[in-house]
Amino acid sequence: MDRRVKVGLIGVGNISPAYLKGCRAFDILDLTACADLNMARAAAVAAENGLQALTVAELLADPAIEIIVNLTIPAAHADISLRAIAAGKHVYSEKPLAITFADGQRIMQAAAAAGVRVGCAPDTFLFAEHQTSRKLLDEGRIGTPVAATGFMVGGGHESWHPAPDFYYQPGGGPMLDMGPYYVTCLVNLLGPVQRVSGAVGAAFPQRQAQDGHMIAVKVPTHYATTLEFASGVIATLIMSFDIPGGHRLPQMELYGSAGTLNLPDPNGYRPDVLLLTGDGAAQPQPLRYPATWARGIGVADLAYGIVSGRPHRASGALALHVLEIMTAAAESSYSGRHITLQTTCERPAALPLDLPPRTLDS
Ligand SMILES: NC(=O)c1ccc[n+]([C@@H]2O[C@H](COP(=O)([O-])OP(=O)(O)OC[C@H]3O[C@@H](n4cnc5c(N)ncnc54)[C@H](O)[C@@H]3O)[C@@H](O)[C@H]2O)c1
């Protein structure tokens, strides 16, 4: 495939280096420009990476740019994505798609009306270890899936993020921040969810940033959630910033009638896939895809979809379903009832094996 798709980044903060690198790992992507509210930051990133530094309005008005990668903070996702769609651009947003389900629906409706595509992080489910897990599941290596667990528990991102305030404001919290990795990974493996229930709480009313300033906590920081999949599988998720003392929980496991998969970190930091089949020993599974795949693969997959007309995998429909699942967890807690979901989605197609380097379609 010779055609390249021009890409512009909006928001060049902490996560942007991963995309600057990741977008250059695939020949189909041509990253040309970046923008940020902070023009000095945009200029510095542009100079370091051979890009054009533009204002947001200039970037959206550039007719050559086809995909806007929205790396702003969660509370700005909907506004930037809607502006990009209004400018006729395809959008790939960092997670979550939006901070409310209603805003997520608005984005998808606007994109459908404008005839443009929406993609959304996380794309970690396309990494080698998760596609390998998907192959093992589809090959029947654990039999019929019956249950799953996902645990993301810690003391909060103020331990490492230089500007952690947004994690404690509406749109933040462990579910909207880390839940997308776990829930997207599970939907990729198990298909759509039908019903959600849960309990949420916040153990600490304030947090201290590394520079010493105090952050008022405005969102739940502990979620205990049950997901009932359309297939009948039941998953238990705990997402928490309220557990500073450490733990001994697995990150994710998938339990089947004939075996268990100890799944890799859905955030992409531990690529081990382990298979347990009842004899006690965990069998490490070789990865069947390139271990070099990283963030940005979802943008490349979107570009292939645009060029060839095929569906893209880290899609807006998947992200909207995941957003509804995550927001339903708190709604269930506040209302004291199970929440039956309005949305559903297809399981994204598994990636082909033996792809040529720097490509995603054979
Ligand atoms: N930091 C991480 O390790 C990490 C990992 C995965 C995903 N993410 C996601 O990436 C997104 C960004 O996170 P981050 O950690 O890079 O945040 P950040 O605060 O470091 O950077 C966000 C950038 O967006 C800019 N921005 C904010 N609103 C804007 C607007 N309306 N128009 C233009 N620019 C705007 C800010 O000036 C800033 O430079 C979030 O959705 C987050 O969930 C972050």
The ligand as a Tripos MOL2 file, in Angstrom:
@<TRIPOS>MOLECULE
LIG
   44    48     1     0     0
SMALL
NO_CHARGES

@<TRIPOS>ATOM
      1 N1          0.3890   10.0290   30.9540 N.am      1 LIG1
      2 C1          0.2780    8.7670   30.6040 C.2       1 LIG1
      3 O1          1.1360    7.9210   30.9070 O.2       1 LIG1
      4 C2         -0.9010    8.3280   29.8000 C.ar      1 LIG1
      5 C3         -0.9190    7.0060   29.3770 C.ar      1 LIG1
      6 C4         -1.9440    6.5820   28.5570 C.ar      1 LIG1
      7 C5         -2.9450    7.4610   28.2060 C.ar      1 LIG1
      8 N2         -2.9560    8.7370   28.6690 N.ar      1 LIG1
      9 C6         -4.0560    9.6220   28.2650 C.3       1 LIG1
     10 O2         -3.5280   10.6360   27.4320 O.3       1 LIG1
     11 C7         -4.2670   11.8520   27.5970 C.3       1 LIG1
     12 C8         -3.3130   12.9550   27.9710 C.3       1 LIG1
     13 O3         -2.6580   12.5920   29.1690 O.3       1 LIG1
     14 P1         -1.2620   13.2480   29.5330 P.3       1 LIG1
     15 O4         -0.7800   12.4930   30.7120 O.co2     1 LIG1
     16 O5         -0.4190   13.3690   28.3200 O.co2     1 LIG1
     17 O6         -1.7860   14.6980   30.0120 O.3       1 LIG1
     18 P2         -0.9190   16.0440   30.1150 P.3       1 LIG1
     19 O7         -1.6520   16.9280   31.0280 O.co2     1 LIG1
     20 O8          0.5100   15.6860   30.3920 O.co2     1 LIG1
     21 O9         -0.9740   16.6090   28.6040 O.3       1 LIG1
     22 C9         -2.1660   17.0850   28.0020 C.3       1 LIG1
     23 C10        -1.8000   18.1740   27.0090 C.3       1 LIG1
     24 O10        -2.9880   18.5720   26.3340 O.3       1 LIG1
     25 C11        -3.0040   20.0020   26.2760 C.3       1 LIG1
     26 N3         -4.4060   20.4210   26.2020 N.ar      1 LIG1
     27 C12        -5.3440   20.3100   27.1610 C.ar      1 LIG1
     28 N4         -6.5290   20.7860   26.7290 N.ar      1 LIG1
     29 C13        -6.3170   21.2080   25.4600 C.ar      1 LIG1
     30 C14        -7.1360   21.8030   24.4780 C.ar      1 LIG1
     31 N5         -8.4350   22.0590   24.7090 N.pl3     1 LIG1
     32 N6         -6.5890   22.1000   23.2820 N.ar      1 LIG1
     33 C15        -5.2860   21.8600   23.0300 C.ar      1 LIG1
     34 N7         -4.4440   21.2900   23.9240 N.ar      1 LIG1
     35 C16        -4.9620   20.9700   25.1260 C.ar      1 LIG1
     36 C17        -2.3050   20.4590   27.5360 C.3       1 LIG1
     37 O11        -1.8040   21.7950   27.3810 O.3       1 LIG1
     38 C18        -1.2070   19.4170   27.6610 C.3       1 LIG1
     39 O12        -0.0160   19.7820   26.9710 O.3       1 LIG1
     40 C19        -5.3230   11.5580   28.6590 C.3       1 LIG1
     41 O13        -6.5280   11.2190   28.0330 O.3       1 LIG1
     42 C20        -4.7600   10.3390   29.4010 C.3       1 LIG1
     43 O14        -5.8110    9.5390   29.9140 O.3       1 LIG1
     44 C21        -1.9320    9.1990   29.4320 C.ar      1 LIG1
@<TRIPOS>BOND
     1     1     2 1
     2     2     3 2
     3     2     4 1
     4     4     5 ar
     5     4    44 ar
     6     5     6 ar
     7     6     7 ar
     8     7     8 ar
     9     8     9 1
    10     8    44 ar
    11     9    10 1
    12     9    42 1
    13    10    11 1
    14    11    12 1
    15    11    40 1
    16    12    13 1
    17    13    14 1
    18    14    15 2
    19    14    16 1
    20    14    17 1
    21    17    18 1
    22    18    19 2
    23    18    20 1
    24    18    21 1
    25    21    22 1
    26    22    23 1
    27    23    24 1
    28    23    38 1
    29    24    25 1
    30    25    26 1
    31    25    36 1
    32    26    27 ar
    33    26    35 ar
    34    27    28 ar
    35    28    29 ar
    36    29    30 ar
    37    29    35 ar
    38    30    31 1
    39    30    32 ar
    40    32    33 ar
    41    33    34 ar
    42    34    35 ar
    43    36    37 1
    44    36    38 1
    45    38    39 1
    46    40    41 1
    47    40    42 1
    48    42    43 1
@<TRIPOS>SUBSTRUCTURE
     1 LIG1         1 GROUP 0 **** ****
